[in-house]
Amino acid sequence: MMTRFLLFITLCLAWTACSSEKPEIQTACSRDEIGNYIVKWEVSPLMDGVVNMYVSDNPEDFDFSSPVGSYKIADGVATYITDDNFNRKFFCLTFNGKYPQIVSARFVSIAEAQNFRDMGGYQTADNRTIRWGKIYRSGTIFPFTEWDSSRLENIHLRTLIDLRPQEAMLANPVPFKNIHVVSLPVPLGNQSELDRRINRNHIRKGDGLLFMQDLYLQFVSEDKAQFSQALDVFTHEENYPILFCCLLGKDQTGFLAAMLLSALDVPKETILQDYTDSNQYIDPLHFSNRVEHLSQETQEAVTVLVSARESFLDLAFQKIEKDYGSIQNYLQNELGMTKEKQARLRELLLY
């Protein structure tokens, strides 16, 4: 049965398809220091009228009988005040009763996890949108608190794709019993040698850059089997919602996210932005006690290692173009994402 949300979207699309003057609308959502939601929008060209805002705990099911607020389109911002810090809130904005836009705060607060976020809301090249609450990316979530466990249950995860290196999996096994775990270890280069050099203060910033560049080239050429298997998980409806993770949620996770978004035809500019957004959600204080005793040069190298620099992922794209001709060739011929699988992926994740 079609949900109220899908029915509403279908009606709005039918209504607006006849218009040759559909505005360009950008939305964003964040949370303030006490947990309230700040919802913003930009409309170009600017038009008069009203934004109605609807709220739900489920991005697939909104009650459109009564908005939680109505605002002037020119206002550009609204605050949704809540004391519910357990259930995520999703918002549907309509502009003069048309052009529905779903938005939520991308970052999901999990106390022991770095870089946990929802990949919904991104636009494809043909102006379709990735569904919210379907795919999540993060750094390692082990160990985790009882509160974290409840938050994870609340987003109804069915599948976890674990991309951490084998030694990390052995040191911290996945604790979830009711989630299907797909273990696809992707090594982090010569991690043991890197750790020794860091502990002995025998590493500089340039060494960190070279290590990261080599790592992303390794992802492209040497780890195709793991990333191919991971992408296949996304083509099966029964696996959703899906979380994929690595140690910091930026390297193996960043490359897989880039391939997934590419298969969905998300523009490269957006893919690179999603990658570098890791820098907002990796807390440097998390590592401060581990590096404060090291030399300044070593600390600079570690800063490079825990950063998501656009140049790292862009280097991987350059290698793909050079060695395989195009990202589509690489997806289809090397990662097994046939046209049929990509069509299935878009059917499951886009509206």
C-alpha positions as CSV (number, residue, x, y, z in Angstrom):
1,M,0.0,0.0,0.0
2,M,1.3,3.4,-0.9
3,T,2.2,5.5,2.2
4,R,0.7,8.9,2.7
5,F,4.1,10.4,2.0
6,L,4.6,8.6,-1.4
7,L,1.0,9.4,-2.4
8,F,1.6,13.1,-1.5
9,I,4.9,13.1,-3.5
10,T,3.2,11.5,-6.5
11,L,0.4,14.0,-6.5
12,C,2.9,16.9,-6.2
13,L,5.1,15.6,-8.9
14,A,2.1,15.3,-11.2
15,W,1.1,18.8,-10.3
16,T,4.4,20.4,-10.8
17,A,5.4,18.5,-13.9
18,C,3.2,20.8,-15.9
19,S,5.0,23.9,-14.7
20,S,7.9,25.2,-16.7
21,E,8.9,27.6,-13.9
22,K,9.7,25.1,-11.1
23,P,12.0,27.0,-8.7
24,E,15.4,25.7,-7.5
25,I,15.1,24.8,-3.8
26,Q,17.9,24.0,-1.4
27,T,17.2,22.8,2.2
28,A,19.4,22.1,5.1
29,C,18.9,21.0,8.7
30,S,21.1,21.0,11.8
31,R,20.7,20.9,15.6
32,D,21.6,23.5,18.1
33,E,23.5,23.0,21.3
34,I,20.3,22.0,23.2
35,G,19.0,19.7,20.5
36,N,16.4,21.9,18.7
37,Y,16.3,21.6,14.9
38,I,17.2,24.5,12.7
39,V,15.6,24.1,9.3
40,K,16.7,26.4,6.4
41,W,15.7,26.8,2.8
42,E,16.6,28.9,-0.2
43,V,14.4,29.4,-3.2
44,S,15.6,30.7,-6.5
45,P,14.1,32.7,-8.0
46,L,12.6,34.0,-4.7
47,M,8.8,33.9,-4.6
48,D,6.1,35.0,-2.3
49,G,4.1,32.6,-0.3
50,V,4.1,30.2,2.6
51,V,6.3,27.3,3.7
52,N,4.4,24.6,5.6
53,M,6.5,22.3,7.7
54,Y,5.4,18.8,8.7
55,V,7.4,16.5,11.1
56,S,7.6,12.8,11.5
57,D,9.8,10.2,13.2
58,N,9.6,8.2,9.9
59,P,10.8,9.9,6.7
60,E,8.4,7.6,4.7
61,D,5.3,8.6,6.6
62,F,4.1,12.2,7.2
63,D,0.7,13.3,8.3
64,F,-0.2,16.2,6.0
65,S,-3.4,17.0,7.7
66,S,-1.8,19.7,9.9
67,P,1.6,21.4,9.7
68,V,3.7,22.0,12.8
69,G,4.4,25.4,11.5
70,S,3.8,27.9,8.6
71,Y,6.4,30.5,7.6
72,K,7.0,33.1,4.9
73,I,9.1,31.7,2.1
74,A,11.3,34.9,2.5
75,D,12.1,33.9,6.1
76,G,14.4,31.2,5.0
77,V,14.7,29.5,8.4
78,A,12.6,27.9,11.1
79,T,13.3,26.4,14.5
80,Y,11.6,23.2,15.7
81,I,11.8,23.1,19.4
82,T,11.9,19.6,21.0
83,D,12.9,17.9,24.2
84,D,13.0,14.5,22.4
85,N,16.7,13.7,22.0
86,F,16.1,10.0,21.4
87,N,13.9,9.9,18.2
88,R,15.3,11.5,15.1
89,K,13.0,14.0,13.5
90,F,12.4,14.4,9.7
91,F,10.8,17.4,8.1
92,C,8.8,17.8,4.9
93,L,8.6,21.4,3.6
94,T,6.0,22.4,1.0
95,F,6.1,25.8,-0.8
96,N,2.7,27.1,-1.5
97,G,1.5,23.5,-1.2
98,K,3.9,22.2,-3.8
99,Y,7.6,21.2,-4.3
100,P,7.9,18.9,-1.2
101,Q,11.4,18.7,0.3
102,I,12.4,16.1,2.9
103,V,15.2,17.1,5.2
104,S,16.8,16.1,8.5
105,A,19.9,16.7,10.5
106,R,22.5,14.5,8.7
107,F,24.7,13.9,11.8
108,V,23.4,11.2,14.2
109,S,24.7,11.6,17.7
110,I,26.2,8.3,18.9
111,A,28.5,8.9,21.9
112,E,31.2,6.4,21.1
113,A,31.1,6.7,17.3
114,Q,33.0,9.1,15.1
115,N,31.4,10.5,12.0
116,F,28.0,8.8,12.1
117,R,25.7,10.3,9.5
118,D,22.7,9.7,7.3
119,M,23.4,9.8,3.5
120,G,19.8,10.8,2.6
121,G,18.9,14.0,0.8
122,Y,21.6,14.1,-1.8
123,Q,20.5,15.1,-5.3
124,T,21.3,13.1,-8.4
125,A,22.2,14.6,-11.8
126,D,18.6,14.1,-12.9
127,N,17.2,15.8,-9.8
128,R,16.1,12.8,-7.9
129,T,16.8,12.5,-4.2
130,I,18.3,9.8,-2.0
131,R,15.8,8.6,0.7
132,W,16.5,9.5,4.3
133,G,16.9,6.8,6.9
134,K,18.1,4.1,4.5
135,I,21.9,4.3,4.4
136,Y,24.3,5.4,7.1
137,R,28.1,5.8,7.3
138,S,30.3,6.0,10.3
139,G,33.5,5.3,12.1
140,T,33.9,2.4,14.4
141,I,31.0,2.0,16.9
142,F,32.8,-0.4,19.2
143,P,32.7,-0.2,22.2
144,F,29.4,1.6,22.7
145,T,27.2,2.7,25.6
146,E,23.8,1.4,26.5
147,W,22.4,4.7,25.2
148,D,24.2,4.2,21.9
149,S,22.7,0.7,21.6
150,S,19.2,2.1,22.1
151,R,19.8,4.9,19.5
152,L,21.0,2.3,17.0
153,E,17.9,0.1,17.6
154,N,15.8,3.2,17.1
155,I,17.0,3.7,13.5
156,H,16.0,0.0,12.9
157,L,19.3,-1.1,11.3
158,R,19.1,-4.4,9.6
159,T,22.6,-4.7,8.1
160,L,26.1,-3.6,9.1
161,I,28.9,-3.7,6.5
162,D,32.1,-3.8,8.5
163,L,35.1,-2.6,6.4
164,R,37.6,-2.4,9.3
165,P,41.0,-4.2,8.9
166,Q,41.0,-7.8,10.1
167,E,43.0,-7.0,13.2
168,A,40.5,-4.4,14.3
169,M,37.6,-6.9,13.8
170,L,39.4,-9.5,16.0
171,A,40.2,-6.9,18.7
172,N,36.7,-5.5,18.8
173,P,34.1,-8.1,17.5
174,V,30.7,-6.8,16.4
175,P,28.4,-7.0,19.4
176,F,25.1,-6.9,17.7
177,K,23.0,-10.0,17.7
178,N,19.9,-8.9,15.7
179,I,21.7,-7.2,12.8
180,H,23.1,-9.0,9.8
181,V,26.8,-8.3,9.7
182,V,28.8,-8.4,6.5
183,S,32.5,-8.5,7.3
184,L,34.6,-7.3,4.4
185,P,38.0,-6.4,5.9
186,V,39.9,-3.8,3.9
187,P,43.5,-3.4,5.1
188,L,45.0,0.1,5.8
189,G,48.2,-0.4,3.9
190,N,51.2,-1.3,6.2
191,Q,49.4,-0.2,9.3
192,S,51.8,-2.0,11.8
193,E,54.9,-0.3,10.2
194,L,53.1,3.1,10.3
195,D,52.2,2.7,14.0
196,R,55.8,1.9,14.8
197,R,57.1,5.0,13.0
198,I,54.5,7.1,14.8
199,N,55.5,5.8,18.2
200,R,59.2,6.4,17.5
201,N,58.6,9.9,16.1
202,H,60.0,8.7,12.7
203,I,57.3,10.2,10.5
204,R,56.7,13.6,9.0
205,K,53.8,15.3,7.3
206,G,55.0,14.4,3.8
207,D,55.1,10.7,4.9
208,G,51.5,10.9,6.0
209,L,50.5,12.4,2.6
210,L,52.3,9.6,0.7
211,F,50.7,6.9,3.0
212,M,47.2,8.3,2.3
213,Q,47.8,8.6,-1.4
214,D,49.0,5.0,-1.6
215,L,46.0,3.8,0.4
216,Y,43.5,5.3,-2.0
217,L,45.3,3.9,-5.0
218,Q,45.2,0.5,-3.1
219,F,41.4,0.8,-2.7
220,V,41.0,1.2,-6.5
221,S,43.3,-1.6,-7.6
222,E,43.7,-4.1,-4.8
223,D,40.4,-4.1,-2.9
224,K,37.9,-4.4,-5.7
225,A,36.5,-7.7,-4.4
226,Q,35.5,-6.3,-1.0
227,F,33.9,-3.1,-2.4
228,S,32.1,-5.2,-5.1
229,Q,30.6,-7.4,-2.4
230,A,29.7,-4.4,-0.3
231,L,27.9,-2.7,-3.2
232,D,25.9,-5.8,-3.9
233,V,24.5,-5.6,-0.4
234,F,22.7,-2.4,-1.4
235,T,20.8,-4.0,-4.2
236,H,18.7,-6.2,-1.9
237,E,15.7,-4.5,-0.3
238,E,15.6,-6.8,2.7
239,N,19.0,-5.4,3.9
240,Y,17.8,-1.9,4.6
241,P,18.5,0.2,6.6
242,I,22.2,-0.3,6.1
243,L,25.2,1.1,8.0
244,F,28.7,0.8,6.7
245,C,31.7,1.6,8.8
246,C,35.5,1.6,9.2
247,L,37.8,3.0,11.9
248,L,37.1,6.7,11.3
249,G,34.4,6.5,8.7
250,K,36.4,8.4,6.1
251,D,38.8,6.0,4.3
252,Q,37.3,2.6,3.4
253,T,33.9,4.0,4.2
254,G,34.7,7.2,2.2
255,F,35.6,5.2,-0.9
256,L,32.6,2.9,-0.7
257,A,30.3,6.0,-0.3
258,A,31.9,7.5,-3.4
259,M,31.2,4.4,-5.4
260,L,27.7,4.1,-4.1
261,L,26.9,7.7,-4.9
262,S,28.5,7.4,-8.3
263,A,26.3,4.4,-9.1
264,L,23.3,6.6,-8.1
265,D,24.5,9.3,-10.5
266,V,25.2,11.9,-7.8
267,P,27.5,14.6,-9.2
268,K,31.2,14.4,-8.3
269,E,31.1,17.7,-6.6
270,T,28.5,16.4,-4.1
271,I,30.5,13.2,-3.7
272,L,33.7,15.1,-2.8
273,Q,31.7,17.3,-0.4
274,D,30.2,14.2,1.4
275,Y,33.8,12.9,1.7
276,T,35.3,16.0,3.2
277,D,32.3,16.5,5.5
278,S,34.1,13.8,7.6
279,N,36.3,16.7,8.9
280,Q,33.3,18.2,10.6
281,Y,32.4,15.0,12.5
282,I,35.8,13.5,13.5
283,D,36.6,15.0,16.9
284,P,40.4,15.7,17.1
285,L,40.1,15.7,20.9
286,H,39.3,12.0,20.6
287,F,43.0,11.4,19.7
288,S,44.7,14.2,21.8
289,N,45.8,11.9,24.6
290,R,47.3,9.5,22.1
291,V,49.5,12.1,20.4
292,E,50.2,14.8,22.9
293,H,53.5,13.2,23.9
294,L,54.7,13.0,20.3
295,S,56.9,15.5,18.5
296,Q,55.4,18.4,16.5
297,E,56.4,16.8,13.2
298,T,54.7,13.5,14.2
299,Q,51.6,15.3,15.3
300,E,51.4,17.0,12.0
301,A,51.7,13.7,10.2
302,V,48.9,12.2,12.4
303,T,46.7,15.2,11.5
304,V,47.1,14.3,7.9
305,L,46.2,10.7,8.6
306,V,43.0,11.5,10.4
307,S,41.9,14.1,7.8
308,A,39.6,13.7,4.8
309,R,41.4,15.7,2.1
310,E,39.6,16.1,-1.2
311,S,42.9,15.3,-3.0
312,F,42.9,11.8,-1.6
313,L,39.6,10.8,-3.0
314,D,40.2,12.8,-6.2
315,L,43.4,10.8,-6.7
316,A,41.3,7.6,-6.7
317,F,39.0,9.1,-9.3
318,Q,41.9,10.1,-11.4
319,K,43.3,6.5,-11.3
320,I,39.9,5.1,-12.2
321,E,39.7,7.4,-15.2
322,K,43.3,6.6,-16.3
323,D,43.2,2.8,-15.8
324,Y,39.6,2.0,-16.6
325,G,38.4,4.9,-18.9
326,S,35.5,6.1,-16.8
327,I,33.7,5.6,-13.5
328,Q,31.0,3.7,-15.2
329,N,33.4,1.3,-16.8
330,Y,34.9,0.7,-13.3
331,L,31.6,0.2,-11.6
332,Q,30.3,-2.2,-14.2
333,N,33.4,-4.2,-15.2
334,E,35.5,-4.1,-12.0
335,L,32.9,-3.8,-9.2
336,G,30.1,-5.8,-10.8
337,M,27.6,-3.0,-10.7
338,T,25.8,-3.8,-14.0
339,K,23.3,-1.5,-15.5
340,E,20.6,-3.7,-14.1
341,K,22.0,-3.5,-10.6
342,Q,22.4,0.3,-10.8
343,A,18.8,0.5,-11.9
344,R,17.7,-1.6,-9.0
345,L,19.8,0.6,-6.6
346,R,18.1,3.7,-7.9
347,E,14.7,2.1,-7.6
348,L,15.4,1.3,-3.9
349,L,17.0,4.5,-2.9
350,L,15.7,7.4,-5.0
351,Y,12.4,9.2,-5.2
